[in-house]
Amino acid sequence: MSQLKVNSIVPSGGLPAGASGGGIIQVVQTVKQNSFSANVSNSTFAAITDLSASITPSSTNSKILVQFSVSTSMQGTNGAPAIVLYKNGSAISGALGTSGAANLTASACFVYSNNLVGGTISMSYLDSPATTSSTSYQCYLANDQSSTYATAINRSDSGSNEGYISTITLMEITG
């Protein structure tokens, strides 16, 4: 079997000014199939078990494209489920919005209407970890209410496990 290995492929006309190639070096994905629930609020978050992934960048110039898709619901309220993206145990400040009327600072939130209290929350964030050490990313669960409410993933607000999945995907992009 033949193999072709190269460090990079550049168009014959060269790269546009300021471009660096941007090739994908590695991809890591975690798929969470079971449900999870926690009592959370706009200031009390819970680490979602089994919804994290780690990657070891090959260069300090690499960027990590983090993508998540989380099936969410809330029980007994008109609140909005939210996800806060963490890196190595701390919320990523660049992946957070500014505090709004509900005093929630999150990465992404499901916007509700007419008592619909769940849906899929998805987001892409390009991080620059500037390291060649293993870097862990994890989704934390929150909601936009000041009081804590049961908030869940991979199941409906009725509490039944309905076969939904949630994912987090990391891609190392050359710098």
N, C-alpha and C positions, 0 to 999 in steps of 0.2 A: 504494500500500500504506500502511495506517495504522500508526502506532507510538504506543505509550503509554510514556512515560518518567517515572519517579518516583524520588525519593530513598529513600522507604520507604513501606511500607503498614502501618498500625496499625489493629488492630481498633477498631470504633466505641466499645466500652467502655474503650478504652485498654489499655496493657500492665500486667501484674501488677507489684506493687512490686518493684523491683530488676531487672526485665527490661530488656534493651536492644534487643530485636528479633532479633538473631542471624541476619540474612540472609546468604546466600552471595553474594559479590561476584564471585569468579573461581575457576576450577578449572584445575589443571595436572596432567597425568599423563604418566608415562614407562612404556612397556611394554618389558621386556627379553625377547627371544625366543631369544637364543643362550645357550649354557651358559658357566659360569665356574667355575674351581676354584682353590683356593689352600691352601697349608699354613698352618693357623692353629691357635691354642690358646685357653686361657682368658685369656691375656694378650697374645697376638699376633693382631691383627685385620688384615683386608685389605679395602680399598675395593672394592666390587663395581662393575666397570666397567659403564657404561650403566644403572645403577640409582640415578639421582639426578634431582632436579628443582629448578628455581629458580622463585621467585615474588617479585614486587615488591608488597608491601602498599600499599594506597592510603591508609592511615591508621596512625599509631603506636598507635592503640587496637585495631586489628584483631588477631584471633587467627588462627593457621594450624592447620587440622586436617590432620595428617599420617597417612596410612593406607598401610600396605604389606602385600603378600602375596608371600612368597618361597618357591618350591619348593626344598627342600634335601635333601641326602644326605651321608653320610660314608662313606669307603671304609676297610674293614679294621678297624673298631673298633666298640665299643658306645657310643661317645660321642654327645652330643647337639649337633646344629648350633644355632647361635644368630645373632641379628642385633643389632647395636648401631647405634642411630640417631645420626647426626652432623648438625650444623648448622654451615655455614661452616667445615668442617675440624676441628671438635672434637665429641667425644661430648656429647650433651645430658644433663647430670647428672639433670635431672628425669625423663628417660625411661629411667633405669636402675634396676634392682632393687638390693638390698643383696647383698653377697657371701655366697654360701652355702657348702655343703660342698665344692663343686668350685672355689671361689674365682673364679667367673665372675660378673662384673657386666655384664649385658646388658639390652637392651630387651625381647627376646622370645626364647624358646628352644623347640625341638621336644622334647617329653618322649618318650623311647623306652622300649620294653619288648620282651622276647623277641627281641632282636637286630634289631629294626626300626630302621633307622638313617636314616630320612628322612621327610619330610612337608612340609606347608605351614605356614609361620610367618606369622601375621598379627597386626597391632597397629594401634590408633588412638591418637594422642597429640595433645592440644591444646596448642600452643605459643603463647607471647606474645612475639614478637620485638621489639616496641616500636621499630619502624623503618619507614621508607618506602624503604629501600634493598633492592636485590635480595638475597634470602636463599636459600641453597642447602641442601637436605637430601639426605643420601645414606645408603644402607644399607651397613654393613660386616659382613663375615662373620667368625664366631668359632665356637668349640665349647667344651665344658665340660671338655676334657682338659688336663692340665698340659704334656704333650708335644704337638708339632705333628703334625697329621694332615691328609691331603687331605680337604677339605670342599668340596662343590660345590653349585651351584644349577642348576636347569632340566635336570637329568639324574639318572639313577639311580646308585646306588653302584657299579654295574658299569662306569660310565664312558661309557655310550652316551647320545647326545643323543636324548631321547625326546619332544621337542616340547612341553615344559612352558613356561609363561611366568611371569614375576614382574613385579609392578607397584609403583610408588610414586605416590601421588596427594596433591596439596596443594589445600586449599580455604581461601580467605580468608573469614573470618566477621566480620561487622561487630561492632565493640566496644560 
